[in-house]
Amino acid sequence: MDHSRELTAEAPRTWDRPVVSVPVLISLSLVGGQLPSFSAQANLYTFGTGGALIWLGLSNRVPRRPAPRRLAPGAVWWLLPAAVFGVLEGATFVLSVGDDFPTFSRLADPLLDDELVRSTAWFAWLAAFWGLVRR
Amino acid sequence: MMRALAIGGFLTAVLLFTAVEWASRREGSRVPTLGDVCAFVMRYEVGPVPVGRIGLFGFWWWLGWHFLAR
């Protein structure tokens, strides 16, 4: 009896395999890429997909990879790109002079108007979200 | 001039993110991957509340809404 329970616990769930999750994420991304900015559909879709992933991430329905108990000292290197980005984003946001000194999102807006780029951004967001849910 | 500075600065930040992630994936690296850093942050709890997990999920949700719905 115990033996069969162990086997069941170790078997990966069908929907948790990349062969299932990747096509699902691509399908969701293609739909998201069709929805224009500032539309009610885009807002609802973002809240729906994000909300579902948060629900999965806060429940114990998805197996998680073990998290490190301590970070290696080299973790401090992550502060470098974060600081460069944060200082620049802060400066562009505070000065608020529009296209002369644009924020990151202002630079990204025209790129995201393209449906293919928008779908790719949707995929990157959802795939990273799925990765976080499983950590 | 200022616009070029902003674009160059953001590109530098993206390149730095990529470089640090690349360095973290080298064998024997002492730099953790970004995924490990996120997983470590998500371990933070206050009592029974997974504050780190809620915080990171919330941030990522907001980011998607900001770029893809606004």
N, CA and C atoms of all chains as a GROMACS GRO file, in nm:
protein
  615
    1MET      N    1   0.084  -0.121   0.000
    1MET     CA    2   0.000   0.000   0.000
    1MET      C    3   0.087   0.125   0.000
    2ASP      N    4   0.184   0.128   0.094
    2ASP     CA    5   0.274   0.243   0.100
    2ASP      C    6   0.354   0.256  -0.029
    3HIS      N    7   0.393   0.137  -0.083
    3HIS     CA    8   0.474   0.137  -0.204
    3HIS      C    9   0.398   0.206  -0.319
    4SER      N   10   0.270   0.173  -0.335
    4SER     CA   11   0.194   0.232  -0.445
    4SER      C   12   0.175   0.381  -0.424
    5ARG      N   13   0.164   0.425  -0.295
    5ARG     CA   14   0.147   0.568  -0.270
    5ARG      C   15   0.273   0.644  -0.312
    6GLU      N   16   0.392   0.584  -0.283
    6GLU     CA   17   0.518   0.649  -0.322
    6GLU      C   18   0.527   0.665  -0.473
    7LEU      N   19   0.487   0.560  -0.542
    7LEU     CA   20   0.492   0.566  -0.688
    7LEU      C   21   0.401   0.676  -0.741
    8THR      N   22   0.284   0.688  -0.682
    8THR     CA   23   0.189   0.789  -0.726
    8THR      C   24   0.243   0.928  -0.699
    9ALA      N   25   0.307   0.948  -0.584
    9ALA     CA   26   0.356   1.080  -0.548
    9ALA      C   27   0.470   1.124  -0.639
   10GLU      N   28   0.553   1.029  -0.686
   10GLU     CA   29   0.668   1.067  -0.765
   10GLU      C   30   0.636   1.084  -0.913
   11ALA      N   31   0.521   1.032  -0.956
   11ALA     CA   32   0.488   1.043  -1.097
   11ALA      C   33   0.455   1.189  -1.132
   12PRO      N   34   0.520   1.248  -1.234
   12PRO     CA   35   0.490   1.386  -1.270
   12PRO      C   36   0.349   1.398  -1.327
   13ARG      N   37   0.279   1.506  -1.288
   13ARG     CA   38   0.144   1.524  -1.339
   13ARG      C   39   0.151   1.558  -1.487
   14THR      N   40   0.052   1.511  -1.560
   14THR     CA   41   0.053   1.527  -1.705
   14THR      C   42   0.064   1.673  -1.746
   15TRP      N   43  -0.016   1.760  -1.679
   15TRP     CA   44  -0.020   1.901  -1.719
   15TRP      C   45   0.103   1.978  -1.674
   16ASP      N   46   0.189   1.911  -1.592
   16ASP     CA   47   0.308   1.978  -1.541
   16ASP      C   48   0.428   1.955  -1.632
   17ARG      N   49   0.411   1.880  -1.740
   17ARG     CA   50   0.523   1.853  -1.830
   17ARG      C   51   0.533   1.964  -1.934
   18PRO      N   52   0.658   1.994  -1.978
   18PRO     CA   53   0.676   2.100  -2.080
   18PRO      C   54   0.595   2.074  -2.207
   19VAL      N   55   0.577   1.947  -2.242
   19VAL     CA   56   0.503   1.918  -2.365
   19VAL      C   57   0.358   1.964  -2.355
   20VAL      N   58   0.310   1.982  -2.233
   20VAL     CA   59   0.174   2.034  -2.212
   20VAL      C   60   0.180   2.183  -2.179
   21SER      N   61   0.268   2.221  -2.084
   21SER     CA   62   0.267   2.359  -2.035
   21SER      C   63   0.311   2.459  -2.143
   22VAL      N   64   0.410   2.423  -2.224
   22VAL     CA   65   0.459   2.519  -2.324
   22VAL      C   66   0.351   2.552  -2.429
   23PRO      N   67   0.285   2.451  -2.489
   23PRO     CA   68   0.176   2.486  -2.584
   23PRO      C   69   0.064   2.566  -2.518
   24VAL      N   70   0.034   2.536  -2.391
   24VAL     CA   71  -0.070   2.614  -2.322
   24VAL      C   72  -0.027   2.760  -2.308
   25LEU      N   73   0.100   2.781  -2.267
   25LEU     CA   74   0.151   2.918  -2.252
   25LEU      C   75   0.154   2.990  -2.386
   26ILE      N   76   0.191   2.918  -2.493
   26ILE     CA   77   0.194   2.980  -2.628
   26ILE      C   78   0.052   3.020  -2.669
   27SER      N   79  -0.045   2.932  -2.644
   27SER     CA   80  -0.184   2.963  -2.680
   27SER      C   81  -0.233   3.086  -2.604
   28LEU      N   82  -0.206   3.089  -2.472
   28LEU     CA   83  -0.248   3.205  -2.392
   28LEU      C   84  -0.180   3.332  -2.442
   29SER      N   85  -0.052   3.320  -2.482
   29SER     CA   86   0.023   3.437  -2.529
   29SER      C   87  -0.032   3.488  -2.661
   30LEU      N   88  -0.069   3.398  -2.750
   30LEU     CA   89  -0.123   3.440  -2.879
   30LEU      C   90  -0.255   3.515  -2.861
   31VAL      N   91  -0.335   3.468  -2.767
   31VAL     CA   92  -0.461   3.539  -2.738
   31VAL      C   93  -0.430   3.676  -2.679
   32GLY      N   94  -0.340   3.679  -2.580
   32GLY     CA   95  -0.304   3.806  -2.515
   32GLY      C   96  -0.247   3.906  -2.613
   33GLY      N   97  -0.170   3.858  -2.710
   33GLY     CA   98  -0.108   3.946  -2.808
   33GLY      C   99  -0.207   4.016  -2.899
   34GLN      N  100  -0.330   3.963  -2.906
   34GLN     CA  101  -0.433   4.023  -2.992
   34GLN      C  102  -0.506   4.138  -2.921
   35LEU      N  103  -0.489   4.147  -2.789
   35LEU     CA  104  -0.569   4.244  -2.712
   35LEU      C  105  -0.495   4.377  -2.702
   36PRO      N  106  -0.557   4.485  -2.748
   36PRO     CA  107  -0.488   4.614  -2.747
   36PRO      C  108  -0.476   4.674  -2.607
   37SER      N  109  -0.375   4.762  -2.591
   37SER     CA  110  -0.357   4.829  -2.463
   37SER      C  111  -0.480   4.910  -2.427
   38PHE      N  112  -0.501   4.930  -2.299
   38PHE     CA  113  -0.608   5.014  -2.245
   38PHE      C  114  -0.748   4.961  -2.277
   39SER      N  115  -0.755   4.834  -2.324
   39SER     CA  116  -0.887   4.778  -2.349
   39SER      C  117  -0.932   4.700  -2.225
   40ALA      N  118  -1.064   4.690  -2.210
   40ALA     CA  119  -1.118   4.615  -2.097
   40ALA      C  120  -1.076   4.468  -2.107
   41GLN      N  121  -1.074   4.417  -2.232
   41GLN     CA  122  -1.036   4.277  -2.250
   41GLN      C  123  -0.893   4.250  -2.202
   42ALA      N  124  -0.802   4.342  -2.236
   42ALA     CA  125  -0.662   4.324  -2.196
   42ALA      C  126  -0.650   4.326  -2.044
   43ASN      N  127  -0.724   4.419  -1.981
   43ASN     CA  128  -0.720   4.425  -1.834
   43ASN      C  129  -0.775   4.297  -1.772
   44LEU      N  130  -0.889   4.252  -1.822
   44LEU     CA  131  -0.950   4.131  -1.767
   44LEU      C  132  -0.861   4.008  -1.789
   45TYR      N  133  -0.803   4.002  -1.908
   45TYR     CA  134  -0.719   3.887  -1.942
   45TYR      C  135  -0.593   3.884  -1.853
   46THR      N  136  -0.534   4.001  -1.830
   46THR     CA  137  -0.416   4.007  -1.745
   46THR      C  138  -0.451   3.968  -1.601
   47PHE      N  139  -0.564   4.023  -1.554
   47PHE     CA  140  -0.605   3.988  -1.417
   47PHE      C  141  -0.642   3.840  -1.407
   48GLY      N  142  -0.705   3.786  -1.511
   48GLY     CA  143  -0.746   3.645  -1.508
   48GLY      C  144  -0.628   3.550  -1.508
   49THR      N  145  -0.537   3.569  -1.605
   49THR     CA  146  -0.422   3.478  -1.614
   49THR      C  147  -0.330   3.494  -1.492
   50GLY      N  148  -0.304   3.620  -1.455
   50GLY     CA  149  -0.217   3.644  -1.339
   50GLY      C  150  -0.280   3.591  -1.211
   51GLY      N  151  -0.410   3.615  -1.196
   51GLY     CA  152  -0.479   3.569  -1.076
   51GLY      C  153  -0.477   3.417  -1.065
   52ALA      N  154  -0.496   3.350  -1.179
   52ALA     CA  155  -0.494   3.203  -1.178
   52ALA      C  156  -0.355   3.152  -1.138
   53LEU      N  157  -0.251   3.217  -1.191
   53LEU     CA  158  -0.115   3.173  -1.158
   53LEU      C  159  -0.081   3.201  -1.012
   54ILE      N  160  -0.129   3.314  -0.960
   54ILE     CA  161  -0.105   3.342  -0.817
   54ILE      C  162  -0.178   3.240  -0.730
   55TRP      N  163  -0.299   3.207  -0.770
   55TRP     CA  164  -0.375   3.106  -0.695
   55TRP      C  165  -0.300   2.972  -0.695
   56LEU      N  166  -0.248   2.934  -0.812
   56LEU     CA  167  -0.170   2.809  -0.820
   56LEU      C  168  -0.043   2.818  -0.735
   57GLY      N  169   0.020   2.937  -0.737
   57GLY     CA  170   0.146   2.955  -0.666
   57GLY      C  171   0.132   2.959  -0.516
   58LEU      N  172   0.016   3.003  -0.468
   58LEU     CA  173  -0.003   3.011  -0.323
   58LEU      C  174  -0.068   2.886  -0.266
   59SER      N  175  -0.124   2.804  -0.354
   59SER     CA  176  -0.178   2.676  -0.308
   59SER      C  177  -0.068   2.571  -0.324
   60ASN      N  178  -0.096   2.453  -0.282
   60ASN     CA  179   0.005   2.347  -0.295
   60ASN      C  180  -0.030   2.251  -0.408
   61ARG      N  181  -0.088   2.304  -0.512
   61ARG     CA  182  -0.132   2.218  -0.622
   61ARG      C  183  -0.020   2.190  -0.722
   62VAL      N  184   0.085   2.272  -0.719
   62VAL     CA  185   0.193   2.255  -0.816
   62VAL      C  186   0.321   2.217  -0.740
   63PRO      N  187   0.389   2.110  -0.784
   63PRO     CA  188   0.516   2.076  -0.718
   63PRO      C  189   0.620   2.186  -0.736
   64ARG      N  190   0.697   2.212  -0.631
   64ARG     CA  191   0.796   2.319  -0.635
   64ARG      C  192   0.937   2.264  -0.629
   65ARG      N  193   1.027   2.334  -0.697
   65ARG     CA  194   1.169   2.299  -0.688
   65ARG      C  195   1.222   2.350  -0.555
   66PRO      N  196   1.317   2.279  -0.494
   66PRO     CA  197   1.368   2.324  -0.364
   66PRO      C  198   1.440   2.459  -0.376
   67ALA      N  199   1.414   2.545  -0.278
   67ALA     CA  200   1.478   2.678  -0.277
   67ALA      C  201   1.606   2.672  -0.196
   68PRO      N  202   1.708   2.752  -0.232
   68PRO     CA  203   1.832   2.751  -0.155
   68PRO      C  204   1.809   2.808  -0.015
   69ARG      N  205   1.874   2.750   0.086
   69ARG     CA  206   1.861   2.800   0.224
   69ARG      C  207   1.944   2.926   0.244
   70ARG      N  208   2.057   2.934   0.170
   70ARG     CA  209   2.143   3.053   0.179
   70ARG      C  210   2.183   3.093   0.038
   71LEU      N  211   2.212   3.220   0.022
   71LEU     CA  212   2.260   3.266  -0.108
   71LEU      C  213   2.412   3.274  -0.106
   72ALA      N  214   2.473   3.237  -0.217
   72ALA     CA  215   2.618   3.248  -0.229
   72ALA      C  216   2.657   3.396  -0.225
   73PRO      N  217   2.780   3.426  -0.180
   73PRO     CA  218   2.822   3.568  -0.169
   73PRO      C  219   2.814   3.643  -0.302
   74GLY      N  220   2.826   3.568  -0.411
   74GLY     CA  221   2.820   3.631  -0.543
   74GLY      C  222   2.685   3.692  -0.577
   75ALA      N  223   2.585   3.670  -0.490
   75ALA     CA  224   2.452   3.726  -0.516
   75ALA      C  225   2.456   3.878  -0.524
   76VAL      N  226   2.558   3.936  -0.462
   76VAL     CA  227   2.569   4.083  -0.461
   76VAL      C  228   2.585   4.139  -0.603
   77TRP      N  229   2.633   4.054  -0.696
   77TRP     CA  230   2.648   4.100  -0.835
   77TRP      C  231   2.516   4.139  -0.898
   78TRP      N  232   2.406   4.082  -0.846
   78TRP     CA  233   2.275   4.115  -0.902
   78TRP      C  234   2.235   4.259  -0.873
   79LEU      N  235   2.302   4.318  -0.772
   79LEU     CA  236   2.270   4.457  -0.739
   79LEU      C  237   2.315   4.552  -0.850
   80LEU      N  238   2.417   4.511  -0.925
   80LEU     CA  239   2.471   4.601  -1.028
   80LEU      C  240   2.368   4.632  -1.138
   81PRO      N  241   2.316   4.529  -1.209
   81PRO     CA  242   2.214   4.563  -1.312
   81PRO      C  243   2.088   4.623  -1.251
   82ALA      N  244   2.052   4.576  -1.131
   82ALA     CA  245   1.930   4.630  -1.068
   82ALA      C  246   1.949   4.778  -1.036
   83ALA      N  247   2.068   4.815  -0.989
   83ALA     CA  248   2.093   4.955  -0.955
   83ALA      C  249   2.095   5.042  -1.080
   84VAL      N  250   2.162   4.994  -1.186
   84VAL     CA  251   2.167   5.073  -1.311
   84VAL      C  252   2.025   5.097  -1.362
   85PHE      N  253   1.946   4.990  -1.363
   85PHE     CA  254   1.808   5.002  -1.412
   85PHE      C  255   1.725   5.092  -1.319
   86GLY      N  256   1.739   5.070  -1.188
   86GLY     CA  257   1.657   5.144  -1.092
   86GLY      C  258   1.687   5.294  -1.094
   87VAL      N  259   1.816   5.328  -1.098
   87VAL     CA  260   1.853   5.471  -1.099
   87VAL      C  261   1.802   5.538  -1.225
   88LEU      N  262   1.820   5.470  -1.339
   88LEU     CA  263   1.777   5.529  -1.466
   88LEU      C  264   1.625   5.541  -1.473
   89GLU      N  265   1.555   5.437  -1.431
   89GLU     CA  266   1.409   5.440  -1.433
   89GLU      C  267   1.357   5.549  -1.337
   90GLY      N  268   1.420   5.557  -1.221
   90GLY     CA  269   1.381   5.660  -1.124
   90GLY      C  270   1.402   5.800  -1.180
   91ALA      N  271   1.517   5.820  -1.243
   91ALA     CA  272   1.548   5.954  -1.298
   91ALA      C  273   1.452   5.991  -1.410
   92THR      N  274   1.426   5.898  -1.501
   92THR     CA  275   1.335   5.929  -1.612
   92THR      C  276   1.192   5.951  -1.561
   93PHE      N  277   1.154   5.878  -1.456
   93PHE     CA  278   1.019   5.892  -1.402
   93PHE      C  279   1.003   6.024  -1.328
   94VAL      N  280   1.102   6.060  -1.248
   94VAL     CA  281   1.092   6.183  -1.168
   94VAL      C  282   1.100   6.306  -1.258
   95LEU      N  283   1.192   6.305  -1.354
   95LEU     CA  284   1.205   6.421  -1.443
   95LEU      C  285   1.082   6.436  -1.533
   96SER      N  286   1.026   6.321  -1.574
   96SER     CA  287   0.900   6.318  -1.649
   96SER      C  288   0.896   6.417  -1.765
   97VAL      N  289   0.996   6.407  -1.855
   97VAL     CA  290   1.001   6.498  -1.969
   97VAL      C  291   0.961   6.428  -2.099
   98GLY      N  292   0.893   6.316  -2.088
   98GLY     CA  293   0.839   6.249  -2.206
   98GLY      C  294   0.944   6.184  -2.293
   99ASP      N  295   0.929   6.203  -2.426
   99ASP     CA  296   1.017   6.133  -2.520
   99ASP      C  297   1.161   6.182  -2.520
  100ASP      N  298   1.186   6.298  -2.460
  100ASP     CA  299   1.324   6.348  -2.456
  100ASP      C  300   1.412   6.266  -2.361
  101PHE      N  301   1.350   6.214  -2.255
  101PHE     CA  302   1.424   6.131  -2.159
  101PHE      C  303   1.325   6.026  -2.109
  102PRO      N  304   1.296   5.926  -2.196
  102PRO     CA  305   1.182   5.836  -2.171
  102PRO      C  306   1.207   5.729  -2.066
  103THR      N  307   1.099   5.691  -1.998
  103THR     CA  308   1.104   5.577  -1.907
  103THR      C  309   1.112   5.449  -1.991
  104PHE      N  310   1.139   5.337  -1.923
  104PHE     CA  311   1.151   5.209  -1.994
  104PHE      C  312   1.018   5.172  -2.059
  105SER      N  313   0.908   5.194  -1.988
  105SER     CA  314   0.779   5.155  -2.044
  105SER      C  315   0.741   5.245  -2.163
  106ARG      N  316   0.782   5.373  -2.159
  106ARG     CA  317   0.754   5.461  -2.272
  106ARG      C  318   0.832   5.415  -2.395
  107LEU      N  319   0.953   5.365  -2.374
  107LEU     CA  320   1.032   5.312  -2.485
  107LEU      C  321   0.972   5.182  -2.539
  108ALA      N  322   0.913   5.103  -2.447
  108ALA     CA  323   0.860   4.973  -2.488
  108ALA      C  324   0.726   4.984  -2.559
  109ASP      N  325   0.650   5.089  -2.530
  109ASP     CA  326   0.514   5.100  -2.585
  109ASP      C  327   0.504   5.085  -2.737
  110PRO      N  328   0.586   5.160  -2.815
  110PRO     CA  329   0.574   5.144  -2.962
  110PRO      C  330   0.612   5.004  -3.009
  111LEU      N  331   0.706   4.940  -2.939
  111LEU     CA  332   0.744   4.803  -2.976
  111LEU      C  333   0.629   4.706  -2.950
  112LEU      N  334   0.558   4.730  -2.840
  112LEU     CA  335   0.450   4.638  -2.801
  112LEU      C  336   0.324   4.657  -2.885
  113ASP      N  337   0.324   4.759  -2.972
  113ASP     CA  338   0.209   4.776  -3.062
  113ASP      C  339   0.203   4.664  -3.165
  114ASP      N  340   0.320   4.609  -3.198
  114ASP     CA  341   0.326   4.498  -3.294
  114ASP      C  342   0.274   4.370  -3.228
  115GLU      N  343   0.184   4.301  -3.297
  115GLU     CA  344   0.119   4.183  -3.236
  115GLU      C  345   0.217   4.070  -3.205
  116LEU      N  346   0.316   4.051  -3.294
  116LEU     CA  347   0.413   3.943  -3.271
  116LEU      C  348   0.499   3.974  -3.148
  117VAL      N  349   0.545   4.100  -3.140
  117VAL     CA  350   0.626   4.140  -3.024
  117VAL      C  351   0.542   4.130  -2.897
  118ARG      N  352   0.416   4.172  -2.908
  118ARG     CA  353   0.326   4.169  -2.793
  118ARG      C  354   0.302   4.024  -2.746
  119SER      N  355   0.282   3.934  -2.841
  119SER     CA  356   0.264   3.793  -2.805
  119SER      C  357   0.390   3.736  -2.741
  120THR      N  358   0.507   3.777  -2.794
  120THR     CA  359   0.634   3.730  -2.738
  120THR      C  360   0.649   3.781  -2.594
  121ALA      N  361   0.613   3.909  -2.574
  121ALA     CA  362   0.620   3.965  -2.438
  121ALA      C  363   0.524   3.892  -2.345
  122TRP      N  364   0.405   3.860  -2.397
  122TRP     CA  365   0.308   3.782  -2.318
  122TRP      C  366   0.367   3.647  -2.279
  123PHE      N  367   0.434   3.582  -2.375
  123PHE     CA  368   0.493   3.451  -2.348
  123PHE      C  369   0.603   3.463  -2.241
  124ALA      N  370   0.689   3.566  -2.255
  124ALA     CA  371   0.796   3.584  -2.157
  124ALA      C  372   0.738   3.607  -2.018
  125TRP      N  373   0.632   3.689  -2.011
  125TRP     CA  374   0.570   3.719  -1.881
  125TRP      C  375   0.507   3.593  -1.820
  126LEU      N  376   0.432   3.521  -1.900
  126LEU     CA  377   0.364   3.401  -1.849
  126LEU      C  378   0.464   3.290  -1.814
  127ALA      N  379   0.566   3.273  -1.898
  127ALA     CA  380   0.664   3.166  -1.872
  127ALA      C  381   0.742   3.195  -1.744
  128ALA      N  382   0.780   3.323  -1.725
  128ALA     CA  383   0.851   3.359  -1.602
  128ALA      C  384   0.758   3.342  -1.482
  129PHE      N  385   0.632   3.378  -1.499
  129PHE     CA  386   0.533   3.363  -1.392
  129PHE      C  387   0.518   3.215  -1.354
  130TRP      N  388   0.509   3.130  -1.456
  130TRP     CA  389   0.497   2.986  -1.434
  130TRP      C  390   0.623   2.934  -1.361
  131GLY      N  391   0.739   2.989  -1.401
  131GLY     CA  392   0.864   2.951  -1.333
  131GLY      C  393   0.862   2.990  -1.186
  132LEU      N  394   0.809   3.110  -1.158
  132LEU     CA  395   0.801   3.154  -1.018
  132LEU      C  396   0.705   3.067  -0.938
  133VAL      N  397   0.594   3.031  -1.000
  133VAL     CA  398   0.494   2.947  -0.932
  133VAL      C  399   0.556   2.814  -0.889
  134ARG      N  400   0.648   2.764  -0.970
  134ARG     CA  401   0.707   2.632  -0.943
  134ARG      C  402   0.833   2.640  -0.857
  135ARG      N  403   0.870   2.760  -0.807
  135ARG     CA  404   0.987   2.772  -0.719
  135ARG      C  405   0.943   2.771  -0.573
  136MET      N  406   1.997   6.388  -2.724
  136MET     CA  407   2.113   6.350  -2.641
  136MET      C  408   2.067   6.274  -2.514
  137MET      N  409   1.968   6.334  -2.445
  137MET     CA  410   1.916   6.270  -2.323
  137MET      C  411   1.844   6.139  -2.358
  138ARG      N  412   1.776   6.141  -2.474
  138ARG     CA  413   1.705   6.020  -2.517
  138ARG      C  414   1.805   5.907  -2.544
  139ALA      N  415   1.915   5.941  -2.610
  139ALA     CA  416   2.019   5.841  -2.638
  139ALA      C  417   2.078   5.788  -2.507
  140LEU      N  418   2.091   5.878  -2.409
  140LEU     CA  419   2.143   5.837  -2.279
  140LEU      C  420   2.050   5.736  -2.212
  141ALA      N  421   1.919   5.763  -2.221
  141ALA     CA  422   1.820   5.673  -2.160
  141ALA      C  423   1.823   5.537  -2.229
  142ILE      N  424   1.822   5.539  -2.363
  142ILE     CA  425   1.822   5.412  -2.438
  142ILE      C  426   1.950   5.333  -2.409
  143GLY      N  427   2.064   5.404  -2.413
  143GLY     CA  428   2.192   5.338  -2.386
  143GLY      C  429   2.197   5.282  -2.244
  144GLY      N  430   2.144   5.358  -2.149
  144GLY     CA  431   2.144   5.313  -2.010
  144GLY      C  432   2.059   5.189  -1.989
  145PHE      N  433   1.939   5.189  -2.049
  145PHE     CA  434   1.852   5.071  -2.034
  145PHE      C  435   1.912   4.949  -2.104
  146LEU      N  436   1.973   4.973  -2.221
  146LEU     CA  437   2.039   4.861  -2.290
  146LEU      C  438   2.154   4.806  -2.205
  147THR      N  439   2.227   4.896  -2.140
  147THR     CA  440   2.337   4.853  -2.053
  147THR      C  441   2.283   4.766  -1.938
  148ALA      N  442   2.171   4.810  -1.880
  148ALA     CA  443   2.111   4.733  -1.770
  148ALA      C  444   2.070   4.594  -1.817
  149VAL      N  445   2.008   4.588  -1.935
  149VAL     CA  446   1.965   4.458  -1.989
  149VAL      C  447   2.086   4.369  -2.015
  150LEU      N  448   2.192   4.428  -2.072
  150LEU     CA  449   2.314   4.351  -2.098
  150LEU      C  450   2.377   4.302  -1.968
  151LEU      N  451   2.374   4.387  -1.865
  151LEU     CA  452   2.429   4.347  -1.736
  151LEU      C  453   2.348   4.232  -1.675
  152PHE      N  454   2.215   4.240  -1.684
  152PHE     CA  455   2.130   4.129  -1.636
  152PHE      C  456   2.168   4.000  -1.707
  153THR      N  457   2.184   4.010  -1.840
  153THR     CA  458   2.219   3.891  -1.920
  153THR      C  459   2.357   3.838  -1.881
  154ALA      N  460   2.452   3.930  -1.861
  154ALA     CA  461   2.590   3.888  -1.829
  154ALA      C  462   2.595   3.819  -1.693
  155VAL      N  463   2.523   3.874  -1.593
  155VAL     CA  464   2.527   3.814  -1.459
  155VAL      C  465   2.459   3.676  -1.462
  156GLU      N  466   2.348   3.666  -1.538
  156GLU     CA  467   2.281   3.536  -1.549
  156GLU      C  468   2.373   3.435  -1.617
  157TRP      N  469   2.442   3.480  -1.722
  157TRP     CA  470   2.535   3.392  -1.792
  157TRP      C  471   2.645   3.347  -1.697
  158ALA      N  472   2.700   3.440  -1.619
  158ALA     CA  473   2.807   3.406  -1.524
  158ALA      C  474   2.757   3.306  -1.419
  159SER      N  475   2.630   3.321  -1.379
  159SER     CA  476   2.577   3.234  -1.274
  159SER      C  477   2.560   3.090  -1.323
  160ARG      N  478   2.549   3.074  -1.453
  160ARG     CA  479   2.525   2.939  -1.508
  160ARG      C  480   2.654   2.867  -1.543
  161ARG      N  481   2.767   2.933  -1.524
  161ARG     CA  482   2.895   2.865  -1.550
  161ARG      C  483   2.921   2.765  -1.438
  162GLU      N  484   2.988   2.657  -1.474
  162GLU     CA  485   3.014   2.553  -1.374
  162GLU      C  486   3.101   2.606  -1.260
  163GLY      N  487   3.060   2.577  -1.138
  163GLY     CA  488   3.136   2.621  -1.021
  163GLY      C  489   3.117   2.768  -0.987
  164SER      N  490   3.019   2.832  -1.050
  164SER     CA  491   2.999   2.975  -1.026
  164SER      C  492   2.953   3.001  -0.882
  165ARG      N  493   3.000   3.111  -0.825
  165ARG     CA  494   2.956   3.150  -0.690
  165ARG      C  495   2.843   3.251  -0.696
  166VAL      N  496   2.800   3.279  -0.819
  166VAL     CA  497   2.687   3.371  -0.836
  166VAL      C  498   2.560   3.287  -0.854
  167PRO      N  499   2.459   3.307  -0.770
  167PRO     CA  500   2.335   3.231  -0.789
  167PRO      C  501   2.258   3.281  -0.912
  168THR      N  502   2.178   3.194  -0.971
  168THR     CA  503   2.096   3.238  -1.084
  168THR      C  504   1.985   3.330  -1.033
  169LEU      N  505   1.925   3.404  -1.124
  169LEU     CA  506   1.815   3.494  -1.085
  169LEU      C  507   1.699   3.412  -1.026
  170GLY      N  508   1.680   3.290  -1.082
  170GLY     CA  509   1.575   3.203  -1.029
  170GLY      C  510   1.601   3.164  -0.885
  171ASP      N  511   1.729   3.137  -0.852
  171ASP     CA  512   1.764   3.103  -0.713
  171ASP      C  513   1.744   3.222  -0.621
  172VAL      N  514   1.780   3.342  -0.670
  172VAL     CA  515   1.759   3.463  -0.588
  172VAL      C  516   1.610   3.481  -0.560
  173CYS      N  517   1.528   3.463  -0.665
  173CYS     CA  518   1.382   3.477  -0.648
  173CYS      C  519   1.330   3.371  -0.550
  174ALA      N  520   1.379   3.246  -0.564
  174ALA     CA  521   1.333   3.138  -0.476
  174ALA      C  522   1.371   3.168  -0.332
  175PHE      N  523   1.490   3.227  -0.312
  175PHE     CA  524   1.534   3.262  -0.177
  175PHE      C  525   1.444   3.372  -0.120
  176VAL      N  526   1.414   3.471  -0.200
  176VAL     CA  527   1.325   3.579  -0.154
  176VAL      C  528   1.187   3.523  -0.119
  177MET      N  529   1.141   3.426  -0.199
  177MET     CA  530   1.007   3.371  -0.177
  177MET      C  531   1.000   3.282  -0.052
  178ARG      N  532   1.116   3.249   0.004
  178ARG     CA  533   1.115   3.170   0.128
  178ARG      C  534   1.073   3.254   0.248
  179TYR      N  535   1.083   3.387   0.235
  179TYR     CA  536   1.059   3.475   0.349
  179TYR      C  537   0.913   3.469   0.392
  180GLU      N  538   0.895   3.440   0.520
  180GLU     CA  539   0.758   3.431   0.574
  180GLU      C  540   0.751   3.509   0.705
  181VAL      N  541   0.637   3.567   0.732
  181VAL     CA  542   0.612   3.629   0.862
  181VAL      C  543   0.501   3.547   0.926
  182GLY      N  544   0.540   3.466   1.022
  182GLY     CA  545   0.444   3.371   1.080
  182GLY      C  546   0.400   3.274   0.972
  183PRO      N  547   0.269   3.256   0.956
  183PRO     CA  548   0.222   3.162   0.852
  183PRO      C  549   0.205   3.230   0.715
  184VAL      N  550   0.234   3.362   0.709
  184VAL     CA  551   0.207   3.436   0.584
  184VAL      C  552   0.331   3.436   0.494
  185PRO      N  553   0.321   3.381   0.372
  185PRO     CA  554   0.436   3.379   0.281
  185PRO      C  555   0.457   3.515   0.214
  186VAL      N  556   0.511   3.608   0.293
  186VAL     CA  557   0.524   3.747   0.248
  186VAL      C  558   0.609   3.759   0.121
  187GLY      N  559   0.721   3.687   0.119
  187GLY     CA  560   0.809   3.694   0.003
  187GLY      C  561   0.740   3.645  -0.124
  188ARG      N  562   0.665   3.537  -0.109
  188ARG     CA  563   0.594   3.478  -0.224
  188ARG      C  564   0.486   3.574  -0.274
  189ILE      N  565   0.408   3.626  -0.181
  189ILE     CA  566   0.300   3.718  -0.218
  189ILE      C  567   0.359   3.844  -0.283
  190GLY      N  568   0.468   3.894  -0.224
  190GLY     CA  569   0.530   4.016  -0.276
  190GLY      C  570   0.583   3.999  -0.418
  191LEU      N  571   0.653   3.888  -0.441
  191LEU     CA  572   0.710   3.867  -0.575
  191LEU      C  573   0.602   3.840  -0.679
  192PHE      N  574   0.501   3.761  -0.642
  192PHE     CA  575   0.388   3.737  -0.734
  192PHE      C  576   0.317   3.868  -0.766
  193GLY      N  577   0.296   3.948  -0.662
  193GLY     CA  578   0.227   4.076  -0.682
  193GLY      C  579   0.305   4.168  -0.774
  194PHE      N  580   0.437   4.173  -0.753
  194PHE     CA  581   0.521   4.257  -0.838
  194PHE      C  582   0.516   4.210  -0.983
  195TRP      N  583   0.525   4.079  -1.001
  195TRP     CA  584   0.527   4.027  -1.139
  195TRP      C  585   0.391   4.047  -1.206
  196TRP      N  586   0.285   4.034  -1.130
  196TRP     CA  587   0.150   4.056  -1.183
  196TRP      C  588   0.135   4.202  -1.227
  197TRP      N  589   0.179   4.294  -1.138
  197TRP     CA  590   0.171   4.437  -1.171
  197TRP      C  591   0.252   4.468  -1.298
  198LEU      N  592   0.372   4.407  -1.308
  198LEU     CA  593   0.458   4.433  -1.424
  198LEU      C  594   0.387   4.394  -1.554
  199GLY      N  595   0.324   4.276  -1.554
  199GLY     CA  596   0.251   4.233  -1.673
  199GLY      C  597   0.135   4.324  -1.704
  200TRP      N  598   0.062   4.364  -1.602
  200TRP     CA  599  -0.051   4.454  -1.623
  200TRP      C  600  -0.003   4.588  -1.679
  201HIS      N  601   0.107   4.639  -1.622
  201HIS     CA  602   0.161   4.769  -1.664
  201HIS      C  603   0.203   4.770  -1.811
  202PHE      N  604   0.270   4.662  -1.854
  202PHE     CA  605   0.321   4.660  -1.991
  202PHE      C  606   0.220   4.606  -2.092
  203LEU      N  607   0.137   4.513  -2.051
  203LEU     CA  608   0.054   4.442  -2.148
  203LEU      C  609  -0.092   4.486  -2.148
  204ALA      N  610  -0.133   4.558  -2.044
  204ALA     CA  611  -0.274   4.601  -2.041
  204ALA      C  612  -0.286   4.752  -2.035
  205ARG      N  613  -0.177   4.824  -2.002
  205ARG     CA  614  -0.184   4.969  -1.989
  205ARG      C  615  -0.111   5.036  -2.102
   0.00000   0.00000   0.00000
